[in-house]
Amino acid sequence: MLLERGAELAAVRQALSAAAEGRSSHLVLAGPFGMGRSTLLHELPRCVDEGTVHVMRANAAPAEQDLAYGVVRQLFDSLLTAASGPDREQLLADAGAARRVLDDDVVPDPEAPDCAVLRDLRLLLAGLSATAPLLILIDDLQWADACSLRWLAGLAPRLDGLRMLVVCTLRDGDPGARDPLVHEVVSTAARILRPVPLSPAATGELVEAYLGDSPDEAFVRACHDLSRGRPLFLRSMLSELALTGCRPLAENAGLVRTARPTHLRDRLLNCLLLQPRPVRDAAAAIATLAGQEEPALLTRLAGLDDVGFTTALRVLHQLGLTAEEDRARFAHPAVREAVECSMSAAERQCWHEAAAEVLYESGLPAEQVAAQLMAIPTARYPWAVPVLRSAADAARRRGTPEPAARYLRRALLEVAEQDRKRAHLLVELATVERSFDPPAAESHIAQALPLLPAARDRAAAVLRLSPWVTSPMTRSGRALFRRAADDLRDPYTRDDPGAEEVLRLEARLRYTGIDDYAQLADAVERLRALEPSVRLRGGRELLAVLLYAATLTADGPSAEVARQARSILDWEPATAPGGGSVMQLVMFALVGADALQDAESWLNAAAGSGPGDDGAIDAMGHARQALFHVARGRLPLAREQAALVLEGAGTIGEESRCFVYGVLGALALSARDVQLGSRIRAAVADRTLAPVPAALLGLLRMAEQARSGDAPAALDTAMDCGRQLECAGWRNPVLFPWRPWAISFSDQLGDHHLARTLAAEEYARAREWGAPAAIGRALRLRARTDAADERVELLREAVATLRGSANELELFMAVRDLGRMLGDGPEGREVLREAGELAESCGVPWLPGPAAAEGRPSAPAVRTALTRTESRVASLVVDGLTNQEIAKELQVSARAVEKHLTNSYRKLGITGRRELAAVLREIEEHVPG
C-alpha cells in the first residue's frame, strides 16, 4: 500500500521526531485525484511507534461543511476510540472536556476570532502532548468546515510549547482548495509533500499482489499506461480483473482496457459532482465529443468563452481527470463513464443534439456529425437525413458496410412518411446490407417497392439486390426479380417499358437457371432469336449469359459464339465494377470456343488499371489472367497468377467465387496439381456455390484417386461426373474434359471397348462444337484407341488442327505422340524437337525421345514395376515434398522413404528426382487433362 512512498514517510518521521523535542510543525500531502494521499495518511500511524504518540484523526466531508467545529470534534472524539493503556483515563477526560468546550461555546461570528475555543482547546492539547507527542491527521482539508479551518489557522502560530505534528491532505483543483481559509492553513505548513505516480516496477509488484502470478512485461506496461501510475486507478482495475480470474499474461494485455471498475467510476462521479458548473460543462463537452480535441469546438459546445474553457480545462488537469493540461483528453476511460453517469438521459440527449449542431455548422465530416445523431432517437434537423446518408456513403466506400447500414437505419427514424424519400432510404439500406445480411436486404427492397410509383424505379430498386450478373440469389430474391420483370412488361404500365432494365432483369433470372437443363435449352433458343445492342449495359449482360449457356451446352457453332463474345469485348470497360462479372462469362465462352486471341488486349488493359485505392490485390484480375494462361497451356504463368489469386482470396466477393474456383479447378486438372485440388475442395465444401456443380469437385477427387494409383475408383468417379454434367446439359468438351480421363483409366484397366466408345463420343461432340482444341484432342484420343494403321494419320490431323488452336499444351501432346509414333527417323526427330520446344513453353517436364530408346520401361511397364507404396512416394516427390515431409505424410521413417526411392530409381533406370518427375509426367500424360 505504501510502494515508493519512502520520501514522504521519511519526512513524517523526521517531523515527528522534531515534535517530540518540542519543535511542532504542520505538513500537507497534496496531489490530484487518485494519487493515494488518503491511503498514505491512513497508513502513517502504522509507520511510527503508536505506543509513543497520541493519534488524533478527522475526515472532512462535503456534507458536514455546515457543522461548526465538525473536524475539531472528530479529532477529540477519536481519542475515545483510541484510548488505552496507562493514559486511558486522562485521554477520556480530555476528550470529554473538549466536548464540553465545544458544546458550551456559542458559535462565533464567522468574521470574529474564536479566541476562547482556541485558548481552551490549546490547553487540552498541551496537556495531551505532555504525556506523548501528538500526531494529528486531517483528510481532505478542502472540505473542512469554516470554524475548524479558523481554529487550525489560529493554532498554527501558537505551536510553541506543544509537541505535535499536524498532517493534512489536500486535493488539487477542488473548489474548496481555493478557499481563503484553506489557503491560510496551507500557507503555515512547513512542507507540502506531493506523492509521485508509481513506476512500472511498483506497478508490477501490485499486479502480482492482486492477480497472484508473476506478470508479463506487456501486461504490466498496459496497466501502467492506462492507470498512469495512480494507485487508485491501478488498484481499482486490478480488483476488477481479479474478480474475472484474469491472469497477467501478455495475451491478456488487451483486457486491461476493457476493465470497467465501478468503484473507480463512483469515486470519479463524486469528484465531478462537487465541481462548479463551468468545469462540469467542460467535462461534458469533452465526453460528448470523444476523440475531438479542437478547443474551439469544445468551447462552443460547453457554452464558455475562451478564458472560461481554458480555466476549466486547467482545473480538470489539476484534479487529475485529464491527461495533459492543454489537451482535452481524459486520463482514463472511467472518467468519461463518470461524466456520462453524472448526466440524466435527457441531459445526455441535449448534449448530443448540441454537439451535432456544432459539428455540422463547423463543416466537419459527415461521419463525425452522424456519430452524435446516432446517440439520440430523433434530431428534427432538416439536415439530419442528408448527413446520415453521406456518412453511410463514406463508410461504404471505406469497405465497412455494417456502420453504413446503422447510419441508414437511423436515417429512417427521421422519415415518418411512407413516400419516395423513405423508399430511396430503404433501397440504399438494402444496397449495403446485401453483402452481410441478404435476407434483410430483400425485406427492405420489398418494403420500398410499394412506395415507388414508376415501374422502372421498382426495377432499378430490385437490381440493387444483384448489381452484377453473377451475384448469388435466393428463391425469394428471384421472386422479386420476376415481379419486377412482369411489371415492366405489363401493357397497362403508364410509363415507358424501359428496355435496359428489362434486359438486365432477364439476364439475372436466366443466370439463376444456368444449371437447369430446360432453362439452358431455352436460353440457347433465346440467343438465336436475340438481336442485342451491346452498347447497352443490359444488352451486354443478357448476351453474356446466353453465350455462357450456349458454351456450357456446346449447342451451336463455336465460331459464332466467339464472334458475339468478341463484340462484347469492344464495349465492355476494362475497369468494369463488380469484378467484371460480364467478362467472367465472356472469358468462359471464349475459352470454351478456343478463341482467346482477341481477349489478350482486353486483359492487358484491365491489368493496367492496377489495384484499388486501398492497394488491395486485384484477385479477380489475376483469376482472369490465370484462366487465359490455362487455356493457352502456359502452366507456369497460370501458377503465378493463381498464387496471387489465393493471396487476395479474402477480397473476392460472393458474386465472383464461382468463377475463381472454376479457374483454380481448371488449373489443378491441367497441371495435375493434387494439392491445389485438395485446397479447392476444402474451400468449396462449406459453401453453396451455385451453379458450380458437384462434378467439379468430383473431377478433383478423381485426380487424387489417380495420383494414389486407385484407377478403378478414379474411373467410377470420372463416369459419375460425366453423368452429372450430361444431365445438367453441361456438355462442352473443352470446359469439361471428363472423357479423356475416363478413356485413360479404362485403357489402363483393359476395357478397350469403353475407351473406344468414349473416344468416338468425344470426337462427335467436338466436331459438333467446332473448337480446334476439342477436335485436336479428340483426334489424339482416337489415335490411342483406334487401329494401329490409322494412328499416324489421326495424329497428323490432330497436329494440323491444333496449330489453329490457342492451347499449346494440347499441341505439345499431339506433337509428342506423333513423334513417338514416327520412330527414330529424321521426321520423328524433328517432330520430337518441336515437342521439346513446346514442352519448355508450357512448363512441362519430360524426357525427349521414345521411352524404349532411353532404356526405360514403357508407361504400362512402369505401372507394374513400381509397387503401390513406391508409386505413392514417387508422386509425393513430384509434388515437391522432402523425404522428411513424405515420411510424416505416410507415417514411416525417413530411411524407409529413401529405400523406396532407391528402388524406384533402379527400376526406372534413372538417377535422381528430376528424371523421376519427367518419367512420371510421361506416364500421367496418358491421362489427358
C-alpha positions, 0 to 999 in steps of 0.5 A: 500500500505504501510502494515508493512512498519512502520520501514522504514517510521519511519526512513524517518521521523526521517531523515527528521526531522534531515534535517530540523535542518540542519543535511542532510543525504542520505538513500537507500531502497534496496531489490530484485525484487518485494519487493515494494521499488518503491511503498514505495518511491512513497508513502513517500511524502504522509507520511510527511507534503508536505506543509513543504518540497520541493519534488524533484523526478527522475526515472532512466531508462535503456534507458536514461543511455546515457543522461548526467545529465538525473536524475539531470534534472528530479529532477529540472524539477519536481519542475515545476510540483510541484510548488505552493503556496507562493514559486511558483515563486522562485521554477520556477526560480530555476528550470529554472536556473538549466536548464540553468546550465545544458544546458550551461555546456559542458559535462565533461570528464567522468574521470574529476570532474564536479566541476562547475555543482556541485558548481552551482547546490549546490547553487540552492539547498541551496537556495531551502532548505532555504525556506523548507527542501528538500526531494529528491527521486531517483528510481532505482539508478542502472540505473542512468546515469554516470554524475548524479551518479558523481554529487550525489557522489560529493554532498554527502560530501558537505551536510553541510549547506543544509537541505535535505534528499536524498532517493534512491532505489536500486535493488539487483543483477542488473548489474548496482548495481555493478557499481563503481559509484553506489557503491560510492553513496551507500557507503555515505548513512547513512542507507540502509533500506531493506523492509521485505516480508509481513506476512500472516496477511498483506497478508490477509488484501490485499486479502480482499482489492482486492477480497472484502470478508473476506478470508479463512485461506487456501486461504490466506496461498496459496497466501502467499506461492506462492507470498512469501510475495512480494507485487508485486507478491501478488498484481499482482495475486490478480488483476488477480483473481479479474478480474475472480470474484474469491472469497477467499474461501478455495475451491478456494485455488487451483486457486491461482496457476493457476493465470497467471498475465501478468503484473507480467510476463512483469515486470519479462521479463524486469528484465531478459532482462537487465541481462548479458548473463551468468545469462540469460543462467542460467535462461534458463537452469533452465526453460528448465529443470523444476523440475531438480535441479542437478547443474551439469546438469544445468551447462552443459546445460547453457554452464558455468563452475562451478564458472560461474553457481554458480555466476549466480545462486547467482545473480538470488537469489539476484534479487529475481527470485529464491527461495533459493540461492543454489537451482535452483528453481524459486520463482514463476511460472511467472518467468519461463513464463518470461524466456520462453517469453524472448526466440524466438521459435527457441531459445526455440527449441535449448534449448530443443534439448540441454537439451535432449542431456544432459539428455540422455548422463547423463543416466537419465530416459527415461521419463525425456529425452522424456519430452524435445523431446516432446517440439520440432517437430523433434530431428534427434537423432538416439536415439530419437525413442528408448527413446520415446518408453521406456518412453511410456513403463514406463508410461504404466506400471505406469497405465497412458496410455494417456502420453504413447500414446503422447510419441508414437505419437511423436515417429512417427514424427521421422519415415518418412518411411512407413516400419516395424519400423513405423508399430511396432510404430503404433501397440504399439500406438494402444496397449495403446490407446485401453483402452481410445480411441478404435476407434483410436486404430483400425485406427492405427492397420489398418494403420500398417497392410499394412506395415507388410509383414508376415501374422502372424505379421498382426495377432499378430498386430490385437490381440493387439486390444483384448489381452484377450478373453473377451475384448469388440469389435466393428463391425469394430474391428471384421472386422479386426479380420476376415481379419486377420483370412482369411489371415492366412488361405489363401493357397497362404500365403508364410509363415507358417499358424501359428496355435496359432494365428489362434486359438486365432483369432477364439476364439475372433470372436466366443466370439463376437457371444456368444449371437447369437443363430446360432453362439452358435449352431455352436460353440457347433458343433465346440467343438465336432469336436475340438481336442485342445492342451491346452498347447497352449495359443490359444488352451486354449482360443478357448476351453474356449469359446466353453465350455462357449457356450456349458454351456450357451446352456446346449447342451451336457453332463455336465460331459464332459464339466467339464472334458475339463474345468478341463484340462484347469485348469492344464495349465492355470497360476494362475497369468494369465494377463488380469484378467484371462479372460480364467478362467472367462469362465472356472469358468462359465462352471464349475459352470454351470456343478456343478463341482467346486471341482477341481477349489478350488486349482486353486483359492487358488493359484491365491489368493496367488499371492496377489495384484499388485505392486501398492497394488491395490485390486485384484477385479477380484480375489475376483469376482472369489472367490465370484462366487465359494462361490455362487455356493457352497451356502456359502452366507456369504463368497460370501458377503465378497468377493463381498464387496471387489469386489465393493471396487476395482470396479474402477480397473476392466477393460472393458474386465472383467465387464461382468463377475463381474456383472454376479457374483454380479447378481448371488449373489443378486438372491441367497441371495435375496439381493434387494439392491445389485440388485438395485446397479447392475442395476444402474451400468449396465444401462449406459453401453453396456455390451455385451453379458450380456443380458437384462434378467439379469437385468430383473431377478433383477427387478423381485426380487424387484417386489417380495420383494414389494409383486407385484407377478403378475408383478414379474411373467410377468417379470420372463416369459419375461426373460425366453423368452429372454434367450430361444431365445438367446439359453441361456438355462442352468438351473443352470446359469439361474434359471428363472423357479423356480421363475416363478413356485413360483409366479404362485403357489402363484397366483393359476395357478397350471397348469403353475407351473406344466408345468414349473416344468416338463420343468425344470426337462427335461432340467436338466436331459438333462444337467446332473448337480446334482444341476439342477436335485436336484432342479428340483426334489424339484420343482416337489415335490411342484407341483406334487401329494401329494403321490409322494412328499416324494419320489421326495424329497428323490431323490432330497436329494440323488442327491444333496449330489453329488452336490457342492451347499449346499444351494440347499441341505439345501432346499431339506433337509428342505422340506423333513423334513417338509414333514416327520412330527414330527417323529424321521426321520423328526427330524433328517432330520430337524437337518441336515437342521439346520446344513446346514442352519448355513453353508450357512448363512441362517436364519430360524426357525427349525421345521414345521411352524404349530408346532411353532404356526405360520401361514403357508407361504400362511397364512402369505401372507394374514395376513400381509397387503401390507404396513406391508409386505413392512416394514417387508422386509425393516427390513430384509434388515437391515434398522432402523425404522428411515431409513424405515420411510424416505424410505416410507415417514411416521413417525417413530411411524407409522413404529413401529405400523406396526411392532407391528402388524406384530409381533402379527400376526406372533406370534413372538417377535422381528426382528430376528424371523421376518427375519427367518419367512420371509426367510421361506416364500421367500424360496418358491421362489427358487433362 
